[in-house]
Amino acid sequence: MIIREILLVLLARSTLGHLTTNRLDYVINEVFLSVPEKPDEVPNHPEQVKTDGGTFVEYYLVGNNAYLHNDWLGCAYFFEKAVQEFRDYSGVVANCRINCEYERQNGEPLFPENPENIHFFDGIMRKTLCLKKCLFRDLAKAYRFFEVDDAFREIFHSRKPYEYLQLCHFKNGDLQKAVSAAATVLAMHPEHKLSVGNLKYYSTLEEFRPEFLKDEEKKRFVDSYLKGMDFYRESKWQNCIDEFEKSLMTFDQEENICRAFCEGSFNQGWHPDFTTSTANHFTYCLRCKRNCTKDMSIVGTQKYPDVFPSHYEYLQFSYFNVGNLEQAIKCTMTYLLFFPENEVMLENLEFYKNHPEAKEEFFAVRKEALEYYQRSRYEKTLLQFINEEFTKFFEKQKANS
């Protein structure tokens, strides 16, 4: 389903059944939050931030202040600037972490011996030095000694600036941007009532166009994925293969960028010992990385939790239709890794087993999918262990105190 269909989806939802189709009944919601966030500290000179360059946090605070004072032009400018700055900042940080991790893995420890697993910390120190050099080289000066806290990370991750932008753009007479801002919120939060109401109102305006519906935070793999689905429906098998293989490669790149950005600072709120501190920070990063999987599930207007393995469902039939039996079988085996009881794929597997041209080595799971599956399974198991065992421990201690 493509993003242009978002309005039809929203209008069809039973939760909106009480809304009438009479244009006069629509009310534009001018206050998007029950109590708009009041910044603790706003830069004194917005124009200086605008011209000299600030951080995305500063731009967000100035935009927030402009919103509270009905300065719609300033609101739109500074929130858009904040979104772009955050996008650029997170991209640089993530790429530095990915490149430095590659350097760590391919580097040599200072000594060949590994007493007390010191090679791990040797690598951490070399990666840290690499990161410092990379960040000082590639980040703007405003970010060289900058640390973003959890609150602002979540503000941008949850797309909150777009909640403000949909009204700011509307007040400025830019319906196209107002609609895309609302659609961007709804892509992640489909039941966001105020955005649903506003989008429903926008759709009644004469200048509204379906093509205005655009997710501004759409992942890059989505275009290839949707093109692949279109080619699949049209039985254009080679085109379908090309797009889904491109989508898989881009999906992996984007998820790794998301996961790398999770390795940021963490305020523990106390001063634990070395082991506990390491475990706490690791758990914090791990939870964030698992959320990347959820973020990657947004395709068009819908969330598809199984978007990664679904590539192989389309690919197996497409490869079969172009005569590539080896890849057809491997994609079938790969899909069954995630869904071992899928009846259609099991029937396909039986067909391939009896195919005269099938070879034993064809019956293998694709490497990138196996790595993805094993990592995901281990992380889920580890998080479950952390949640259950530490909860049991603390409840027991509380009961005994």
Secondary structure, 3 states (H helix, E strand, C coil): CCHHHHHHHHHHCHHHCCCCCCHHHCCCCCCCCCCCCCCCCCCCCHHHHHHHCCCHHHHHHHHHHHHHCCCHHHHHHHHHHHHHHHHHHHHHHHHHHHHHHHHHHHCCCCCCCCHHHHHHHHHHHHHHHHHHHHHHHHCCHHHCCCCCCHHHHHHHHCCHHHHHHHHHHHHCCCHHHHHHHHHHHHHHCCCCHHHHHHHHHHCCCCCCCHHHCCCCCCCCHHHHHHHHHHHHHCCCHHHHHHHHHHHHHHHHHHHHHHHHHCCCCCCCCCCCCHHHHHHHHHHHHHHHHHHHHHHCCEECCEECCCHHHHHHHHHHHHHHHCCCHHHHHHHHHHHHHHCCCCHHHHHHHHHHHCCCCCCHHHCCCCHHHHHHHHHHHHHHHHHHHHHHHHHHHHHHHHHHC
